[in-house]
Amino acid sequence: MQTSELMDQITIAVKQGLLTEPAKVNIKHWLDTPYSDTDTQCIASHVADGLWTELDQAFWQVVPFGTAGRRGRMYPIGSAAINTRIIGETIQALATYVRKEQSNTTELRCAIAYDCRHRSLEFAKLAAEILVANGFSIYFLEEMRSTPELAATVRHYNCQVGLMITASHNPPSDNAVKVFWSNGGQLCAPHDSLITRAMEKVTQIHRGSFDQAVSDGKITSVHEVMDDLYQALVIKQAFDSPKDLNILFSPLHGVAESSVVPVLRRDGFKKVEVFAPHREPNGDFPNVPNNVANPENAVVFDAIIDQARVTGVELAMASDPDGDRIGVAAPLTLGSDTWDTLSGNQIGALIGDYVLKKRQALGTLTADHYVVKTVVTSDVLPAIAESYGVKAITNVLTGFKWISNAIDEHGEDHFVFGMEEAHGYLVGSYIRDKDASIAALLLAQQAAEAKQLGRTLHQELDALYERVGCYQERSFAQAMPGAKGMEDMATIMGNLRKQPPTTLGGMLVTAIEDYESGVCRSLTGAAESKIDCRAANMLVLPMEQAGYRVAIRPSGTEPKIKFYLFANKQVPAGGLEQVKADLQRFLGDVQQDLIKHVGLS
């Protein structure tokens, strides 16, 4: 079928409401710039079979360069899907941009790694072939490895860029390419927008042979070298501690057995068991509830905790598939059968306090040192920092790349700790990305010290709340996939900007902070002020009591809108449990008010 005939049928489908206009535009672009006959044949097959819904889902948008590169559902064709063409265009545009941006550099280098997801190795090799054809030398982690090890590889080999093929905690249907810059952190502005422009101009993808490039020495396998170097870098950030602790770790069918477990054992923790049902790297995540390998979801720990109760385990941890985030569960008291998970904010509070306490005891902490958190992360970290006399940087957008950017802006010499509520943490400056390995190691060290005192991590957290105040948070999200979902999210954000709630949970909302316009508008007067932060599609609603607020934003990695709720209170003697209950009750009321105001089901 000729292209003109295809487009005639597609135009009719649009008129009949079977296909959206944006999909038609994107299909035409693909047909006008074919990189292979297979793409055209696949589109023609969809048209012939009347697969209009599938075509629309595949072409309704162009996969954006979001928080962590280009991520989405895999499908053989489509500008809105992850496939050979989308990965190819991304890498070709990256190569073109880096060659121009680094025009004075004699040797261009890129590090590449991949995880357990379907087609990850295929996409990693494709990326290497394109980059070699564009004059790059490749440092290839030949076996499945973690994102943090990729970031360390970028820095060790002085690469201009790095690529990680992973969709992190997304469902099995998804994959992505995460792009790293020379600092070992994910790509930030202005590089992301400039590469997006370069993608729009790609008309040809240059590609060589992987095997030939290996033979020619243009692709070097480095995983054995980097395993040792990376583990040493992580352990260098930790402290002396007891090692008597029974640990159960789950990689959730991902790659972190190659990163977290060796670090724990190399530091001296000998009682480290890998949870067998989650051990096999498998992109289907078959033994994880709902097949979603996300350590933020407490349900992934159900089976892990069941085993921990009967085997004498004292700390359970799980990482996401690419090994950069950590989840934790522990008994409420030593030897108890009652276990509970810790939220991302609670884990960060424990690690932050532990590191600052140890640094203070060693005499390596000064007033010039600082910690970093994102806007949607708990205010407990600034409170902890204040208690140790160090600074806190809090005006950082969501996404760990912005924490990395803050480290570069404020200097790595005085950086101590960075955290985001989505279970991402970094100590030290050996990379510029979150790392499950250092988080797991520091949690194990802290749990082992607590055990010597007859306590668990939950009791350590309670002691922290009694010292700096009880900080409670709650988050929820509404999935909104596809073109309709994008429209609904835009409507919600637009309506909130026009008419924010005046009260939440019975407390007055005092302002609306619009990070897109950079303006904070008072709801109790006429005053306006500027927001000291980069632009983003996010709203924050401060309330009349200091530290009480709500943040709302569309996700940068998944088709959903997210809501974050915050409250805190000082704790009277013996009153912690009551304060917790009161704050959670309030946050529950706020959540119900938000759902009603926004019109969610």
MODAFEN-V953235 format. One record per pair of residues at least 6 apart in sequence whose C-alpha atoms are under 8 Angstrom apart, sorted by sequence separation. I is the first residue (numbers start at 1). GAP is how many residues later the second one is. If there is no record, write none. Layout:
BEGIN
[[I & GAP] [I & GAP]]
END
This chain:
BEGIN
[[13 & 6] [14 & 6] [34 & 6] [46 & 6] [64 & 6] [65 & 6] [75 & 6] [76 & 6] [77 & 6] [114 & 6] [115 & 6] [131 & 6] [132 & 6] [154 & 6] [180 & 6] [181 & 6] [213 & 6] [214 & 6] [251 & 6] [264 & 6] [285 & 6] [294 & 6] [308 & 6] [319 & 6] [320 & 6] [331 & 6] [332 & 6] [359 & 6] [385 & 6] [386 & 6] [396 & 6] [397 & 6] [419 & 6] [426 & 6] [450 & 6] [465 & 6] [479 & 6] [480 & 6] [502 & 6] [503 & 6] [513 & 6] [514 & 6] [521 & 6] [522 & 6] [542 & 6] [543 & 6] [554 & 6] [555 & 6] [595 & 6] [14 & 7] [63 & 7] [64 & 7] [74 & 7] [75 & 7] [76 & 7] [79 & 7] [114 & 7] [131 & 7] [154 & 7] [167 & 7] [179 & 7] [180 & 7] [250 & 7] [265 & 7] [278 & 7] [284 & 7] [285 & 7] [293 & 7] [319 & 7] [331 & 7] [332 & 7] [385 & 7] [396 & 7] [418 & 7] [419 & 7] [426 & 7] [450 & 7] [502 & 7] [513 & 7] [514 & 7] [521 & 7] [542 & 7] [554 & 7] [555 & 7] [46 & 8] [63 & 8] [72 & 8] [73 & 8] [74 & 8] [75 & 8] [76 & 8] [77 & 8] [154 & 8] [167 & 8] [178 & 8] [179 & 8] [264 & 8] [285 & 8] [308 & 8] [318 & 8] [319 & 8] [331 & 8] [332 & 8] [373 & 8] [407 & 8] [417 & 8] [418 & 8] [426 & 8] [480 & 8] [501 & 8] [502 & 8] [512 & 8] [513 & 8] [520 & 8] [521 & 8] [541 & 8] [542 & 8] [553 & 8] [554 & 8] [571 & 8] [10 & 9] [30 & 9] [31 & 9] [46 & 9] [63 & 9] [72 & 9] [73 & 9] [74 & 9] [99 & 9] [141 & 9] [166 & 9] [167 & 9] [210 & 9] [278 & 9] [317 & 9] [318 & 9] [330 & 9] [331 & 9] [356 & 9] [382 & 9] [417 & 9] [418 & 9] [425 & 9] [426 & 9] [447 & 9] [480 & 9] [511 & 9] [512 & 9] [519 & 9] [520 & 9] [540 & 9] [541 & 9] [552 & 9] [553 & 9] [14 & 10] [30 & 10] [72 & 10] [114 & 10] [128 & 10] [165 & 10] [166 & 10] [167 & 10] [277 & 10] [278 & 10] [289 & 10] [317 & 10] [318 & 10] [329 & 10] [330 & 10] [371 & 10] [382 & 10] [396 & 10] [417 & 10] [424 & 10] [425 & 10] [447 & 10] [450 & 10] [511 & 10] [512 & 10] [519 & 10] [520 & 10] [540 & 10] [541 & 10] [552 & 10] [553 & 10] [569 & 10] [71 & 11] [113 & 11] [151 & 11] [165 & 11] [166 & 11] [261 & 11] [289 & 11] [305 & 11] [317 & 11] [329 & 11] [330 & 11] [371 & 11] [381 & 11] [382 & 11] [416 & 11] [417 & 11] [424 & 11] [425 & 11] [427 & 11] [446 & 11] [511 & 11] [512 & 11] [519 & 11] [520 & 11] [540 & 11] [552 & 11] [43 & 12] [112 & 12] [150 & 12] [165 & 12] [166 & 12] [249 & 12] [288 & 12] [304 & 12] [316 & 12] [317 & 12] [329 & 12] [382 & 12] [416 & 12] [424 & 12] [426 & 12] [427 & 12] [500 & 12] [510 & 12] [511 & 12] [518 & 12] [519 & 12] [539 & 12] [540 & 12] [551 & 12] [552 & 12] [11 & 13] [150 & 13] [164 & 13] [165 & 13] [315 & 13] [316 & 13] [328 & 13] [329 & 13] [415 & 13] [425 & 13] [426 & 13] [510 & 13] [511 & 13] [518 & 13] [538 & 13] [539 & 13] [550 & 13] [551 & 13] [10 & 14] [139 & 14] [150 & 14] [163 & 14] [164 & 14] [315 & 14] [316 & 14] [327 & 14] [328 & 14] [371 & 14] [415 & 14] [425 & 14] [509 & 14] [510 & 14] [518 & 14] [538 & 14] [539 & 14] [550 & 14] [551 & 14] [569 & 14] [163 & 15] [164 & 15] [315 & 15] [327 & 15] [370 & 15] [403 & 15] [419 & 15] [497 & 15] [518 & 15] [538 & 15] [550 & 15] [568 & 15] [63 & 16] [112 & 16] [163 & 16] [164 & 16] [314 & 16] [315 & 16] [327 & 16] [403 & 16] [412 & 16] [515 & 16] [518 & 16] [537 & 16] [538 & 16] [549 & 16] [550 & 16] [567 & 16] [58 & 17] [62 & 17] [63 & 17] [147 & 17] [162 & 17] [163 & 17] [257 & 17] [301 & 17] [314 & 17] [327 & 17] [412 & 17] [497 & 17] [518 & 17] [537 & 17] [548 & 17] [549 & 17] [61 & 18] [62 & 18] [63 & 18] [139 & 18] [161 & 18] [162 & 18] [513 & 18] [515 & 18] [517 & 18] [548 & 18] [549 & 18] [58 & 19] [59 & 19] [60 & 19] [61 & 19] [63 & 19] [161 & 19] [162 & 19] [328 & 19] [371 & 19] [373 & 19] [375 & 19] [400 & 19] [515 & 19] [516 & 19] [547 & 19] [548 & 19] [58 & 20] [59 & 20] [60 & 20] [161 & 20] [162 & 20] [314 & 20] [327 & 20] [370 & 20] [371 & 20] [372 & 20] [373 & 20] [374 & 20] [375 & 20] [400 & 20] [515 & 20] [516 & 20] [547 & 20] [548 & 20] [567 & 20] [7 & 21] [58 & 21] [59 & 21] [110 & 21] [160 & 21] [161 & 21] [314 & 21] [369 & 21] [370 & 21] [371 & 21] [372 & 21] [373 & 21] [374 & 21] [375 & 21] [376 & 21] [399 & 21] [502 & 21] [515 & 21] [516 & 21] [547 & 21] [566 & 21] [58 & 22] [59 & 22] [160 & 22] [162 & 22] [257 & 22] [367 & 22] [368 & 22] [369 & 22] [370 & 22] [371 & 22] [372 & 22] [373 & 22] [374 & 22] [375 & 22] [376 & 22] [398 & 22] [515 & 22] [516 & 22] [565 & 22] [55 & 23] [57 & 23] [58 & 23] [159 & 23] [249 & 23] [251 & 23] [295 & 23] [312 & 23] [366 & 23] [367 & 23] [368 & 23] [370 & 23] [373 & 23] [374 & 23] [375 & 23] [514 & 23] [515 & 23] [158 & 24] [245 & 24] [247 & 24] [248 & 24] [249 & 24] [250 & 24] [251 & 24] [295 & 24] [305 & 24] [366 & 24] [367 & 24] [372 & 24] [374 & 24] [400 & 24] [514 & 24] [515 & 24] [243 & 25] [244 & 25] [246 & 25] [247 & 25] [248 & 25] [249 & 25] [250 & 25] [253 & 25] [254 & 25] [294 & 25] [295 & 25] [365 & 25] [374 & 25] [407 & 25] [514 & 25] [515 & 25] [565 & 25] [110 & 26] [112 & 26] [154 & 26] [243 & 26] [245 & 26] [246 & 26] [247 & 26] [248 & 26] [249 & 26] [250 & 26] [252 & 26] [253 & 26] [254 & 26] [255 & 26] [294 & 26] [513 & 26] [514 & 26] [565 & 26] [108 & 27] [109 & 27] [110 & 27] [111 & 27] [112 & 27] [113 & 27] [114 & 27] [154 & 27] [155 & 27] [243 & 27] [244 & 27] [248 & 27] [251 & 27] [252 & 27] [253 & 27] [254 & 27] [293 & 27] [512 & 27] [513 & 27] [3 & 28] [108 & 28] [109 & 28] [110 & 28] [111 & 28] [112 & 28] [113 & 28] [116 & 28] [154 & 28] [155 & 28] [231 & 28] [235 & 28] [250 & 28] [251 & 28] [253 & 28] [254 & 28] [293 & 28] [301 & 28] [309 & 28] [360 & 28] [374 & 28] [404 & 28] [512 & 28] [513 & 28] [107 & 29] [108 & 29] [109 & 29] [110 & 29] [111 & 29] [112 & 29] [113 & 29] [114 & 29] [115 & 29] [151 & 29] [154 & 29] [155 & 29] [234 & 29] [250 & 29] [253 & 29] [254 & 29] [275 & 29] [352 & 29] [356 & 29] [374 & 29] [404 & 29] [512 & 29] [513 & 29] [107 & 30] [109 & 30] [111 & 30] [113 & 30] [114 & 30] [115 & 30] [154 & 30] [253 & 30] [295 & 30] [373 & 30] [511 & 30] [512 & 30] [113 & 31] [114 & 31] [115 & 31] [231 & 31] [295 & 31] [296 & 31] [349 & 31] [353 & 31] [357 & 31] [372 & 31] [401 & 31] [510 & 31] [511 & 31] [23 & 32] [27 & 32] [113 & 32] [114 & 32] [152 & 32] [227 & 32] [231 & 32] [235 & 32] [253 & 32] [295 & 32] [345 & 32] [349 & 32] [352 & 32] [353 & 32] [356 & 32] [401 & 32] [509 & 32] [510 & 32] [511 & 32] [19 & 33] [23 & 33] [26 & 33] [113 & 33] [151 & 33] [252 & 33] [295 & 33] [345 & 33] [348 & 33] [400 & 33] [509 & 33] [510 & 33] [18 & 34] [19 & 34] [26 & 34] [43 & 34] [113 & 34] [151 & 34] [305 & 34] [372 & 34] [400 & 34] [509 & 34] [510 & 34] [18 & 35] [23 & 35] [24 & 35] [26 & 35] [42 & 35] [349 & 35] [508 & 35] [509 & 35] [19 & 36] [20 & 36] [23 & 36] [26 & 36] [87 & 36] [91 & 36] [95 & 36] [252 & 36] [507 & 36] [508 & 36] [10 & 37] [19 & 37] [22 & 37] [23 & 37] [113 & 37] [507 & 37] [6 & 38] [9 & 38] [22 & 38] [23 & 38] [39 & 38] [88 & 38] [92 & 38] [96 & 38] [112 & 38] [13 & 39] [22 & 39] [84 & 39] [88 & 39] [91 & 39] [92 & 39] [95 & 39] [111 & 39] [20 & 40] [87 & 40] [91 & 40] [124 & 40] [253 & 40] [301 & 40] [6 & 41] [124 & 41] [252 & 41] [88 & 42] [111 & 42] [123 & 42] [377 & 42] [497 & 42] [1 & 43] [111 & 43] [298 & 43] [377 & 43] [378 & 43] [110 & 44] [121 & 44] [370 & 44] [371 & 44] [376 & 44] [377 & 44] [120 & 45] [369 & 45] [370 & 45] [371 & 45] [372 & 45] [373 & 45] [374 & 45] [376 & 45] [120 & 46] [368 & 46] [369 & 46] [370 & 46] [371 & 46] [372 & 46] [373 & 46] [374 & 46] [493 & 46] [296 & 47] [369 & 47] [370 & 47] [371 & 47] [372 & 47] [373 & 47] [374 & 47] [109 & 48] [111 & 48] [296 & 48] [109 & 49] [110 & 49] [115 & 49] [117 & 49] [35 & 50] [109 & 50] [110 & 50] [111 & 50] [112 & 50] [113 & 50] [114 & 50] [115 & 50] [116 & 50] [117 & 50] [27 & 51] [108 & 51] [109 & 51] [110 & 51] [111 & 51] [112 & 51] [113 & 51] [114 & 51] [115 & 51] [27 & 52] [108 & 52] [109 & 52] [110 & 52] [111 & 52] [112 & 52] [113 & 52] [114 & 52] [26 & 53] [110 & 53] [112 & 53] [118 & 54] [250 & 54] [117 & 55] [120 & 55] [248 & 56] [118 & 57] [117 & 58] [248 & 60] [356 & 60] [493 & 60] [355 & 61] [98 & 62] [355 & 62] [256 & 63] [260 & 63] [256 & 64] [259 & 64] [248 & 65] [254 & 65] [256 & 65] [352 & 65] [489 & 65] [246 & 66] [247 & 66] [252 & 66] [254 & 66] [255 & 66] [256 & 66] [246 & 67] [247 & 67] [248 & 67] [249 & 67] [250 & 67] [251 & 67] [252 & 67] [254 & 67] [255 & 67] [256 & 67] [245 & 68] [246 & 68] [247 & 68] [248 & 68] [249 & 68] [250 & 68] [251 & 68] [252 & 68] [253 & 68] [254 & 68] [255 & 68] [245 & 69] [246 & 69] [247 & 69] [248 & 69] [249 & 69] [250 & 69] [251 & 69] [252 & 69] [254 & 69] [245 & 70] [247 & 70] [251 & 70] [348 & 71] [489 & 71] [134 & 72] [251 & 72] [348 & 72] [489 & 72] [133 & 73] [134 & 73] [153 & 73] [348 & 73] [486 & 73] [133 & 74] [152 & 74] [485 & 74] [130 & 75] [132 & 75] [133 & 75] [345 & 75] [348 & 75] [485 & 75] [130 & 76] [131 & 76] [132 & 76] [344 & 76] [345 & 76] [347 & 76] [130 & 77] [149 & 77] [344 & 77] [345 & 77] [348 & 77] [482 & 77] [129 & 78] [130 & 78] [145 & 78] [149 & 78] [152 & 78] [343 & 78] [344 & 78] [345 & 78] [481 & 78] [129 & 79] [140 & 79] [142 & 79] [344 & 79] [480 & 79] [481 & 79] [129 & 80] [138 & 80] [139 & 80] [140 & 80] [141 & 80] [142 & 80] [143 & 80] [343 & 80] [344 & 80] [479 & 80] [480 & 80] [126 & 81] [129 & 81] [132 & 81] [137 & 81] [138 & 81] [139 & 81] [140 & 81] [141 & 81] [142 & 81] [149 & 81] [387 & 81] [479 & 81] [480 & 81] [505 & 81] [128 & 82] [136 & 82] [137 & 82] [138 & 82] [139 & 82] [140 & 82] [141 & 82] [478 & 82] [479 & 82] [505 & 82] [139 & 83] [140 & 83] [477 & 83] [478 & 83] [505 & 83] [126 & 84] [129 & 84] [384 & 84] [477 & 84] [478 & 84] [505 & 84] [125 & 85] [383 & 85] [477 & 85] [504 & 85] [505 & 85] [132 & 86] [476 & 86] [477 & 86] [504 & 86] [505 & 86] [132 & 87] [475 & 87] [476 & 87] [351 & 88] [354 & 88] [380 & 88] [475 & 88] [476 & 88] [505 & 88] [380 & 89] [475 & 89] [504 & 89] [87 & 90] [474 & 90] [475 & 90] [504 & 90] [128 & 91] [351 & 91] [380 & 91] [473 & 91] [474 & 91] [82 & 92] [351 & 92] [354 & 92] [379 & 92] [473 & 92] [474 & 92] [82 & 93] [350 & 93] [378 & 93] [473 & 93] [501 & 93] [82 & 94] [378 & 94] [472 & 94] [473 & 94] [72 & 95] [378 & 95] [471 & 95] [472 & 95] [71 & 96] [327 & 96] [471 & 96] [472 & 96] [501 & 96] [97 & 97] [325 & 97] [326 & 97] [471 & 97] [97 & 98] [325 & 98] [326 & 98] [470 & 98] [471 & 98] [74 & 99] [325 & 99] [469 & 99] [470 & 99] [73 & 100] [74 & 100] [324 & 100] [325 & 100] [469 & 100] [470 & 100] [73 & 101] [74 & 101] [94 & 101] [97 & 101] [469 & 101] [470 & 101] [72 & 102] [73 & 102] [93 & 102] [96 & 102] [468 & 102] [469 & 102] [496 & 102] [71 & 103] [72 & 103] [93 & 103] [71 & 104] [72 & 104] [94 & 104] [466 & 104] [71 & 105] [93 & 105] [94 & 105] [466 & 105] [70 & 106] [71 & 106] [93 & 106] [465 & 106] [466 & 106] [470 & 106] [492 & 106] [69 & 107] [70 & 107] [92 & 107] [350 & 107] [69 & 108] [70 & 108] [93 & 108] [472 & 108] [68 & 109] [69 & 109] [90 & 109] [93 & 109] [146 & 109] [324 & 109] [325 & 109] [470 & 109] [68 & 110] [69 & 110] [89 & 110] [92 & 110] [145 & 110] [146 & 110] [149 & 110] [324 & 110] [325 & 110] [326 & 110] [350 & 110] [466 & 110] [470 & 110] [68 & 111] [144 & 111] [145 & 111] [172 & 111] [324 & 111] [325 & 111] [350 & 111] [465 & 111] [472 & 111] [473 & 111] [146 & 112] [172 & 112] [323 & 112] [324 & 112] [349 & 112] [472 & 112] [89 & 113] [92 & 113] [145 & 113] [146 & 113] [172 & 113] [323 & 113] [324 & 113] [326 & 113] [474 & 113] [92 & 114] [145 & 114] [323 & 114] [326 & 114] [462 & 114] [473 & 114] [346 & 115] [89 & 116] [88 & 117] [319 & 117] [334 & 117] [68 & 118] [69 & 118] [68 & 119] [172 & 119] [239 & 119] [171 & 120] [172 & 120] [334 & 120] [171 & 121] [334 & 121] [170 & 122] [171 & 122] [333 & 122] [334 & 122] [478 & 122] [169 & 123] [170 & 123] [317 & 123] [333 & 123] [169 & 124] [170 & 124] [332 & 124] [169 & 125] [331 & 125] [332 & 125] [333 & 125] [296 & 126] [330 & 126] [332 & 126] [333 & 126] [65 & 127] [296 & 127] [330 & 127] [331 & 127] [332 & 127] [65 & 128] [295 & 128] [330 & 128] [345 & 128] [315 & 129] [65 & 131] [315 & 132] [397 & 136] [116 & 137] [395 & 137] [396 & 137] [397 & 137] [116 & 138] [395 & 138] [396 & 138] [115 & 139] [116 & 139] [397 & 139] [115 & 140] [169 & 151] [168 & 152] [169 & 152] [168 & 153] [168 & 154] [166 & 156] [116 & 165] [117 & 165] [118 & 165] [116 & 166] [117 & 166] [116 & 167] [117 & 167] [379 & 168] [35 & 169] [33 & 170] [35 & 170] [264 & 173] [263 & 174] [147 & 175] [148 & 175] [376 & 175] [146 & 176] [147 & 176] [148 & 176] [260 & 176] [261 & 176] [264 & 176] [145 & 177] [146 & 177] [147 & 177] [260 & 177] [264 & 177] [146 & 178] [259 & 178] [260 & 178] [263 & 178] [260 & 180] [260 & 181] [376 & 188] [378 & 188] [237 & 190] [237 & 191] [234 & 196] [233 & 197] [247 & 197] [245 & 199] [238 & 200] [237 & 201] [243 & 202] [245 & 202] [234 & 203] [235 & 203] [238 & 203] [239 & 203] [242 & 203] [245 & 203] [234 & 204] [238 & 204] [241 & 204] [244 & 204] [116 & 205] [241 & 205] [243 & 205] [115 & 206] [116 & 206] [235 & 206] [239 & 206] [242 & 206] [245 & 206] [115 & 207] [241 & 207] [242 & 207] [241 & 208] [188 & 213] [186 & 214] [187 & 214] [188 & 214] [186 & 215] [185 & 216] [188 & 217] [186 & 218] [185 & 219] [185 & 220] [185 & 246] [186 & 246] [184 & 247] [185 & 247] [186 & 247] [183 & 248] [184 & 248] [185 & 248] [183 & 249] [184 & 249] [155 & 276] [152 & 278] [152 & 279] [151 & 280] [151 & 281] [151 & 282] [148 & 283] [148 & 285] [148 & 286] [148 & 287] [147 & 288] [68 & 331] [67 & 332] [170 & 388] [60 & 422] [61 & 422] [60 & 423] [57 & 425] [71 & 486] [72 & 486] [68 & 488] [67 & 489] [68 & 489] [66 & 490] [67 & 490] [66 & 491]]
END
